[in-house]
Amino acid sequence: MSNKEASTYWIVDPRELDALVLPIRLEIVDRLAALGPTRARDLARALGRRQTALYHHLAKLEEVGLIRRTERVRDGGRPAQYYETKAPLMRLARAAADPELRPYIVRANHFQARQSARDYERGFALDDRVMEGPQRNHWWARVYMPATPDRMTKINALLDELFEVAFEPEPQPSGAPLVSLAWFMAPLSDAPDEESDA
């Protein structure tokens, strides 16, 4: 087993997926995976929520085994409780292969799409927003295209490479902002979408 596979936890248990149907819980898991072991107060600050509002959700995620509590000694020798994900990489993708689990994935994707739009909107207010050049951290695109075999092979190779770069373990350097990165790709029917005419 590769190091990457050993550091990845595939969320496919219905109990775990059910615990993630609330958007705040999915966001907690995403943030803990990105930040690493984090105290509840720091997690609350990162999420823009009150610390007391998180404890019920942290308890539920801990109950189903998606996160765990650890104790670490801080400066001054005093222990503090930290929360961390079950593995450095928490993935939902394999659940989509099971037709019975797809409703959970669809709900998670609805939340992720809304959250990505909010993240993008909030990015306009930040001073460290970069919209052009090699350090660009704020942009958006949506493309319809013919899914020829050659094109899909190239796109999937690039997305695999992007995924590898995005999920390389790297402690967050002091002062370096987190970046929200999301992508969705789905085959489309040639038939018109009835909802788009509404």
Sequence and secondary structure as in RCSB ss.txt:
>XXXX:A:sequence
MSNKEASTYWIVDPRELDALVLPIRLEIVDRLAALGPTRARDLARALGRRQTALYHHLAKLEEVGLIRRTERVRD
GGRPAQYYETKAPLMRLARAAADPELRPYIVRANHFQARQSARDYERGFALDDRVMEGPQRNHWWARVYMPATPD
RMTKINALLDELFEVAFEPEPQPSGAPLVSLAWFMAPLSDAPDEESDA
>XXXX:A:secstr
  HHHHTEEE   HHHHHHTSSHHHHHHHHHHHHH SB HHHHHHHHTS GGGTHHHHHHHHHTTSEEEEEEE T
TS EEEEEEESSSEEE GGGGGSTTTHHHHHHHHHHHHHHHHHHHHHHTT TT   SSTT             HH
HHHHHHHHHHHHHHHHTS     TT              SS  GGGG 
